[in-house]
């Protein structure tokens, strides 16, 4: 049950020969699952949900083995729950992108084991079981709520009360004594400066005499620049 210390009753991996036929391998998986169901009689069976991968062959093999586990559980009337790998990693480690080493370390810590379970598939199976134990109560309550909502004899839902809409308050006119300031400050325009002679009552400055032409001193040669023909 969620919230209580977890205890491992048993863990194991069903192995088949890679050279055997597909049907024989599935029969071996079924026999292994049936033996575990007879020994422990679980109340739920958690199966990893198959997700898309680039390796189609791996996906097909995982889906076939998952179907055998679901068939064995349905034959005995045991409910089956599906969880994605991201959900399992997030429930055990807190991150949906955790590595296998992190999952194994957290499983060892949660179950108070001396060493991580071997092989790595055993640690994945324990992590899947822990995920279902922690998520099953919330999922069951959600399923019960959905079933109660879809029940034909449930009482009709009360309509929401129609509250009157309050009209918007009109804006108050400004007080007659109150000074209304403009939205933007108005800057005074600068006066155009006129020449000092254009102001009335003033005399214009006398014009400067023309600059005298510089003449050559007597006895000093005057430089002359000659242009080529």
Secondary structure, DSSP 8 states (H G I E B T S, - for coil): -TTS-------------TTS-HHHHHHHHHHHHHHHHHHH--SEEEEE-----S-HHHHHHHHHHHHHHHHHHHHTT-EEEEE-HHHHHHHHHS-TT--HHHHHHHHHHHTT-SS--SSHHHHHHHHHHHHHHHHHHHHHHHHHHHHHHH-TTS---------------------SSS----SS-----------GGGSTT----------------TT----------
